[in-house]
Amino acid sequence: MRNLITLKVDLESGYVPMSGTSVIATFTLTAAHTNTQDAVLEGTDGKEIPVAPGTQYYFERVDLSKIKVKSKAGESMLVVGHSAE
């Protein structure tokens, strides 16, 4: 059975995981349109990927705890999707 996942994650200047526990999910990751600067997504290879306000990325069967994003305090990321298991 799949469960709905909706999260608003408040960002900080250091990397913040999208989930504190392991959650395998299919979801859309969105940088809030109210953000005032690009957020930074940490790639699996350690490279930084800029994410402009309002930008959306689609992920299939990915562990939310492995996705880490940073920006300035007060910015946020949104996650909407469903559990994959």
N, C-alpha and C positions, 0 to 999 in steps of 0.2 A: 504494500500500500504506500502510495506517495503522500507526503505531507507538504502543505504550503509553507514556504519560507519567505518572510518579509523582514528585513533588517534595515535599520538606519545606524550607521557606524560613524561615531564622531572621531575625527582625525586629530593627530598631534604632530609635532615636528619630527618625531621618531616613527619608525614603521609600526603599524597597528594591524594585527590579523583581522580578517573579516568575521572570524568566529573563534571563541576561546576554546572550543572543543572540535574534534574531528567530525565534520558533516559533509558527506558526499552528496553533491547536488547538481542540478542543471538550473542555471539562473542567468539573469541579466544583471551586470554590475554597472551602475550609473553614477557618475559624478554629479552631485546636486547642482542644479542650474543656478542656485544662489551662491555657489562658491565664488570667491573673488580672484582666485589664481588656480593654475593647474595643480592637480594632485599628482603624486608620483607613485606608480605601480612598480613593485620590485619583481623583476623577471626571475625565472628559475635559474638563470645563469648569472644573477647578480646585477644585471644591467637595469638602469632606471628608464621607465617608460612614462612620458608625460600624458596626463589625462585631463583634457580641457573640460571646463564646466559644461554639463549637459551631455557629455560623451557617454555612449553605451557600448559595452562589450558583452558578448554572449559566450557562456561557458557550458560545456556538457560534461557531466560526471567528474567534477573537480572538487577536491577537498577545500572547503572555505577557510579552514585554519591555515592553509598553505599560501593563501593570497594575502599579501601585505601591501598596505598603502600608507603614504604619509602626505602631509600638507601642513598648513599652519593651523593652530588651534581654532576651533569654531567652524571649520569646513567639515563636510560629511560626504559619505558614499552611501548609496542605496542598493540593496540586494533584493530582487524579487524572483522567485522560482519555486522549485519543488525538490524534495529529497529524491535521490536516484535509487534508493533501496527501500 
